């Protein structure tokens, strides 16, 4: 199963173009990939970055990704992922998972 997360980088304060980079990405073994890790943002432009997670086993993990730009501003974004083996989940656990 593959999950799609969307990150939106918005330019609210600056009126000039800038370069943005995702730093401190999780290890490849977690199966999280991004549509772009370094990109430009024009003045007053929003950019949507796709983060695609394809878990290869039941696991739970968290990681903090740093977003930095050419103006030396930094933002940390926490990502927490949990996957389960659907064949090992009872009906009661399924209701709990899907209600979250």
Secondary structure, 3 states (H helix, E strand, C coil): CEEEEEEEEECCCCCCCEEEEEECCCCHHHCEEECCCEEEECCCCEEEEEEEEECCCCEEEEEEEEEEECCCCEEEEEEEEEECCHHHCCHHHHHHHHHC
